[in-house]
């Protein structure tokens, strides 16, 4: 019985650590938008199309999208959307909303990075996604 109780305490501790790690955010830096072209370059890829639009989230200050490809073609690409925010609370709340919807809709990776939430979707190259995430995490994304 003691072994079972000890195993349960370990399981609870591991679960709590996992939840804590999953809820961490990148340090908010006002005016520090993510440099997606640099992250693509670090991942041995390139931006083949980009644009900007409106950020409809509360306190959203802008939106930028990038199509990233490893070989420069339209074949195996990913879509990276960076949503900029005017304050940390708005960014973190949008992150929670986007992360929740990404669990129900087609698979996507959601990170916080500077003053932005970054969503990587329309994934056609999982290796590229892994390399992009690593490059962004190396630059401070979480």
C-alpha positions as CSV (number, residue, x, y, z in Angstrom):
1,X,0.0,0.0,0.0
2,X,2.9,2.4,0.7
3,X,4.3,1.7,-2.7
4,X,1.0,2.6,-4.3
5,X,0.8,5.9,-2.3
6,X,4.3,6.8,-3.2
7,X,3.6,6.1,-6.9
8,X,0.5,8.3,-6.8
9,X,2.5,11.2,-5.2
10,X,5.1,10.9,-8.0
11,X,2.3,10.8,-10.7
12,X,0.7,13.9,-9.2
13,X,4.1,15.7,-9.1
14,X,4.9,14.8,-12.7
15,X,1.4,15.9,-13.8
16,X,1.7,19.2,-12.0
17,X,5.2,19.9,-13.6
18,X,3.7,19.1,-17.0
19,X,0.9,21.5,-16.5
20,X,3.2,24.2,-15.2
21,X,5.6,23.8,-18.2
22,X,2.7,23.9,-20.7
23,X,1.4,27.2,-19.3
24,X,4.7,29.1,-19.6
25,X,4.9,32.1,-21.8
26,X,7.8,33.9,-23.6
27,X,8.9,37.2,-22.0
28,X,6.7,40.0,-23.3
29,X,8.7,42.6,-25.1
30,X,6.6,45.5,-26.4
31,X,7.5,46.3,-30.1
32,X,9.4,43.1,-30.5
33,X,7.7,41.2,-33.3
34,X,9.1,37.8,-34.2
35,X,11.5,37.7,-37.1
36,X,9.9,34.8,-39.0
37,X,12.3,35.2,-42.1
38,X,15.3,34.8,-39.8
39,X,13.7,31.8,-38.1
40,X,13.0,30.3,-41.5
41,X,16.6,30.9,-42.5
42,X,17.9,29.2,-39.3
43,X,15.6,26.2,-40.1
44,X,17.3,25.9,-43.6
45,X,14.1,27.2,-45.2
46,X,12.8,30.4,-46.8
47,X,9.7,32.6,-46.9
48,X,8.1,32.2,-50.3
49,X,5.1,34.5,-49.7
50,X,4.1,37.0,-47.0
51,X,1.5,39.6,-46.2
52,X,-0.2,41.5,-43.4
53,X,-3.7,42.0,-42.2
54,X,-5.9,43.0,-39.3
55,X,-5.6,41.4,-35.9
56,X,-9.2,41.0,-34.6
57,X,-8.3,39.9,-31.1
58,X,-8.7,42.3,-28.1
59,X,-5.7,44.8,-28.1
60,X,-4.4,43.2,-31.3
61,X,-2.1,45.6,-33.1
62,X,-1.3,43.7,-36.3
63,X,-1.1,40.4,-38.1
64,X,1.5,39.1,-40.5
65,X,1.5,35.8,-42.4
66,X,4.3,33.9,-44.1
67,X,4.4,30.8,-46.3
68,X,7.6,28.9,-45.5
69,X,9.2,26.2,-47.7
70,X,12.3,24.2,-47.3
71,X,13.0,24.0,-51.1
72,X,11.4,27.3,-52.3
73,X,8.5,25.6,-54.0
74,X,4.8,25.4,-53.2
75,X,5.0,21.7,-52.5
76,X,5.7,21.1,-48.8
77,X,5.0,24.3,-47.0
78,X,3.7,25.6,-43.7
79,X,1.8,28.8,-42.9
80,X,3.1,30.9,-40.1
81,X,0.8,33.6,-38.7
82,X,2.2,36.2,-36.2
83,X,-0.4,38.2,-34.3
84,X,1.0,41.3,-32.5
85,X,-0.5,42.6,-29.2
86,X,-0.3,45.9,-27.3
87,X,0.0,44.2,-23.9
88,X,1.0,41.0,-22.3
89,X,-2.4,40.1,-20.9
90,X,-4.0,40.4,-24.3
91,X,-1.3,38.3,-25.9
92,X,-1.5,35.6,-23.3
93,X,-5.3,35.4,-23.5
94,X,-5.2,35.2,-27.3
95,X,-2.6,32.4,-26.9
96,X,-5.0,30.4,-24.7
97,X,-7.9,30.9,-27.1
98,X,-5.8,30.0,-30.2
99,X,-4.2,27.0,-28.4
100,X,-7.7,25.7,-27.4
101,X,-9.1,26.0,-30.9
102,X,-5.9,24.4,-32.4
103,X,-6.7,21.3,-30.4
104,X,-10.1,20.9,-32.0
105,X,-9.3,22.0,-35.5
106,X,-6.5,20.7,-37.8
107,X,-3.2,20.4,-36.0
108,X,-1.2,23.5,-35.4
109,X,1.7,24.7,-33.2
110,X,1.1,27.8,-31.1
111,X,3.8,29.8,-29.4
112,X,4.3,33.2,-27.7
113,X,7.2,35.2,-29.1
114,X,8.0,38.8,-28.0
115,X,4.8,40.8,-28.3
116,X,3.1,38.2,-30.5
117,X,1.3,34.9,-30.7
118,X,2.7,32.7,-33.5
119,X,0.6,29.9,-35.0
120,X,2.1,27.4,-37.4
121,X,-0.6,25.7,-39.4
122,X,-1.4,24.2,-42.8
123,X,1.4,21.8,-42.1
124,X,2.7,19.8,-45.1
125,X,6.2,19.2,-43.8
126,X,6.5,18.1,-40.2
127,X,10.3,18.2,-40.2
128,X,10.2,21.8,-41.2
129,X,7.8,22.6,-38.4
130,X,10.1,21.0,-35.9
131,X,13.1,23.0,-37.2
132,X,11.1,26.3,-37.2
133,X,9.9,25.7,-33.7
134,X,13.5,25.0,-32.6
135,X,14.7,28.2,-34.3
136,X,12.0,30.3,-32.7
137,X,12.6,28.7,-29.2
138,X,16.3,29.5,-29.6
139,X,15.3,33.1,-30.2
140,X,13.1,33.2,-27.1
141,X,9.7,31.8,-28.1
142,X,7.8,29.5,-25.8
